[in-house]
Amino acid sequence: MKLEVVVIPVAAVDRAKDFYQALGWREDADFATGPDFRVVQLTPPGSPCSVIFGTGLTSATPGSVEGLQLVVDDIEAARTELAGGGADVSEVFHDAGGIFHHAGTSERVPGPGADRQSYGSWLSFADPDGNTWFVQEVTERLPGRVTGAAYDSAAGLAAALRRAEAAHGKYEEETGQADPDWPDWYAQYMVDERNAQNP
């Protein structure tokens, strides 16, 4: 099972849409069947999971969602990008306990985690309704955490297949024989390559 969509409650759909698009989130859908039902779907850059908001989608109070989480490989660059998109973003912080962040702003220590340890540095921001997001810096995943490879487009997948083909050709040259298990080889190569690109 893969997490596909998170529904967030907003009061003003167009305001929320403008906010998230200004952060560089891709619009996947904006459908309405009437004044009482509208679905807007946006996806953060590089994410396999999207957010949906709109009219008639949820009974949750606008702004009541806390602790949505994004992951980046450079927390300082992410802060600059979010601020440039108009988000009121916190300073980079780490938690006093050194594990996960506490609720709200409790136990925040200014600055990144010790030695910029993977999983240790955070920032936060809220959308115009008050739904809160945390951004965590992950530079190296714990063993076993990444098990697949996702591509943003058919062109990206095709390019990865071409790279696998070139690498496999070198492998066959080294072994001096054709590899009947080339699909397995391609698959492992592409997963390893993608995981290295998205730690």
C-alpha positions as CSV (number, residue, x, y, z in Angstrom):
1,M,0.0,0.0,0.0
2,K,1.2,3.5,-0.9
3,L,0.0,6.7,0.6
4,E,-1.5,8.5,-2.3
5,V,-3.4,11.6,-1.0
6,V,-3.8,13.6,2.1
7,V,-7.0,15.8,2.4
8,I,-6.5,19.1,4.1
9,P,-9.3,21.4,5.2
10,V,-9.3,25.0,3.9
11,A,-11.8,27.8,4.0
12,A,-10.8,29.6,0.8
13,V,-10.0,27.2,-2.0
14,D,-8.4,29.7,-4.5
15,R,-6.3,31.3,-1.7
16,A,-5.0,27.8,-0.7
17,K,-4.4,26.9,-4.3
18,D,-2.4,30.1,-5.0
19,F,-0.4,29.6,-1.8
20,Y,0.7,26.0,-2.7
21,Q,1.3,26.8,-6.4
22,A,3.6,29.7,-5.3
23,L,5.7,27.1,-3.5
24,G,6.1,25.2,-6.8
25,W,3.6,22.5,-6.2
26,R,2.2,20.9,-9.4
27,E,-1.5,21.2,-10.1
28,D,-2.9,17.7,-11.0
29,A,-6.6,18.5,-10.9
30,D,-9.2,21.2,-10.3
31,F,-12.7,19.9,-10.9
32,A,-16.0,21.2,-9.8
33,T,-19.5,19.7,-10.3
34,G,-21.3,22.6,-8.8
35,P,-21.0,25.3,-6.1
36,D,-21.0,22.7,-3.4
37,F,-18.3,20.4,-4.6
38,R,-14.8,21.1,-5.9
39,V,-11.6,19.1,-5.8
40,V,-8.1,20.6,-6.2
41,Q,-5.1,18.2,-6.2
42,L,-1.5,19.5,-5.9
43,T,1.7,17.6,-5.5
44,P,4.9,18.8,-3.9
45,P,8.0,18.6,-6.2
46,G,9.4,15.1,-6.3
47,S,6.6,13.7,-4.0
48,P,4.6,10.5,-4.8
49,C,1.9,11.7,-2.5
50,S,-0.4,14.6,-3.2
51,V,-2.7,16.9,-1.2
52,I,-6.4,17.5,-1.9
53,F,-8.5,20.3,-0.7
54,G,-11.7,22.0,-2.0
55,T,-15.4,22.3,-1.2
56,G,-17.5,19.6,0.2
57,L,-14.6,17.2,0.8
58,T,-14.2,17.1,4.6
59,S,-16.0,18.1,7.7
60,A,-12.7,19.0,9.4
61,T,-12.3,22.6,10.6
62,P,-10.2,24.6,8.2
63,G,-6.6,24.9,9.5
64,S,-7.0,22.0,12.0
65,V,-4.4,19.7,10.4
66,E,-1.1,19.7,12.3
67,G,2.2,18.0,11.6
68,L,2.1,17.2,7.9
69,Q,5.6,16.4,6.9
70,L,7.9,17.0,3.9
71,V,11.4,15.6,3.5
72,V,14.3,17.4,1.8
73,D,18.0,16.8,1.4
74,D,19.0,20.4,2.2
75,I,17.1,22.2,4.9
76,E,18.7,25.6,4.3
77,A,17.9,25.5,0.6
78,A,14.4,24.4,1.3
79,R,13.9,27.3,3.7
80,T,15.1,29.8,1.1
81,E,12.8,28.2,-1.5
82,L,9.8,28.2,0.8
83,A,10.4,31.8,1.9
84,G,10.8,32.8,-1.7
85,G,7.4,31.3,-2.5
86,G,5.8,33.4,0.2
87,A,5.6,31.0,3.1
88,D,6.1,32.4,6.6
89,V,8.7,29.8,7.4
90,S,10.4,29.2,10.8
91,E,14.1,29.3,11.3
92,V,15.9,25.9,11.1
93,F,15.7,24.1,14.4
94,H,16.3,20.8,16.1
95,D,14.5,19.2,19.0
96,A,15.9,19.2,22.5
97,G,15.3,15.5,22.7
98,G,17.2,14.9,19.5
99,I,14.6,12.5,18.0
100,F,11.4,13.8,16.6
101,H,9.9,17.3,17.0
102,H,7.5,18.0,19.8
103,A,4.0,19.5,19.2
104,G,3.8,23.1,18.3
105,T,7.0,25.0,19.1
106,S,7.8,23.2,22.4
107,E,11.4,22.0,22.9
108,R,12.8,23.7,19.8
109,V,16.5,24.5,19.8
110,P,17.7,27.1,17.2
111,G,19.9,25.8,14.4
112,P,20.3,22.5,12.7
113,G,20.9,19.2,14.5
114,A,24.4,18.3,15.7
115,D,26.7,17.8,12.7
116,R,23.7,18.1,10.4
117,Q,22.9,14.5,11.3
118,S,20.3,13.0,9.0
119,Y,16.7,13.2,10.3
120,G,17.8,15.8,12.9
121,S,17.1,19.3,11.4
122,W,13.6,20.8,10.9
123,L,11.7,23.9,9.9
124,S,8.0,24.6,9.9
125,F,5.4,26.7,8.1
126,A,1.6,27.0,7.9
127,D,-0.7,27.6,5.0
128,P,-3.1,30.6,5.0
129,D,-5.7,28.6,7.0
130,G,-3.2,27.5,9.6
131,N,-2.6,23.9,8.5
132,T,0.9,23.2,9.7
133,W,3.8,21.6,7.9
134,F,7.1,20.4,9.1
135,V,10.1,19.9,6.8
136,Q,12.8,17.4,7.9
137,E,16.3,17.1,6.4
138,V,17.1,13.5,5.5
139,T,20.5,13.1,3.9
140,E,21.0,9.4,4.5
141,R,18.1,6.9,5.1
142,L,18.2,4.3,7.8
143,P,18.7,0.8,6.3
144,G,15.6,-0.7,4.7
145,R,13.6,2.6,4.5
146,V,13.7,2.9,0.7
147,T,12.5,-0.1,-1.2
148,G,11.3,1.2,-4.6
149,A,11.9,3.7,-7.3
150,A,9.4,6.3,-8.6
151,Y,9.8,8.5,-11.7
152,D,8.0,11.8,-12.3
153,S,7.3,11.2,-16.0
154,A,7.4,8.7,-18.8
155,A,10.4,10.6,-20.1
156,G,12.2,10.2,-16.8
157,L,11.6,6.5,-16.8
158,A,12.7,6.2,-20.4
159,A,15.9,8.0,-19.6
160,A,16.5,5.7,-16.7
161,L,16.0,2.7,-18.9
162,R,18.6,4.0,-21.4
163,R,21.1,4.5,-18.6
164,A,20.5,1.0,-17.4
165,E,20.9,-0.3,-20.9
166,A,24.3,1.4,-21.2
167,A,25.5,0.2,-17.8
168,H,24.3,-3.4,-18.6
169,G,26.1,-3.3,-21.9
170,K,29.3,-2.7,-20.1
171,Y,28.5,-5.5,-17.6
172,E,28.0,-7.9,-20.5
173,E,31.3,-6.8,-22.1
174,E,33.0,-7.5,-18.8
175,T,31.5,-11.0,-18.4
176,G,31.9,-11.8,-22.1
177,Q,28.4,-13.3,-22.4
178,A,24.8,-12.3,-22.8
179,D,22.8,-12.0,-19.6
180,P,19.4,-13.7,-19.9
181,D,18.4,-12.1,-16.5
182,W,18.8,-8.6,-17.9
183,P,15.3,-7.5,-16.6
184,D,16.3,-8.2,-13.0
185,W,19.6,-6.4,-13.6
186,Y,17.9,-3.4,-15.1
187,A,15.4,-3.3,-12.2
188,Q,18.1,-3.4,-9.5
189,Y,20.2,-0.8,-11.3
190,M,17.3,1.6,-11.6
191,V,16.2,1.2,-8.0
192,D,19.7,1.7,-6.7
193,E,20.2,4.7,-9.0
194,R,16.9,6.3,-7.9
195,N,17.5,5.7,-4.2
196,A,20.9,7.3,-4.5
197,Q,19.3,10.4,-6.1
198,N,16.6,10.5,-3.4
199,P,18.3,9.6,-0.1
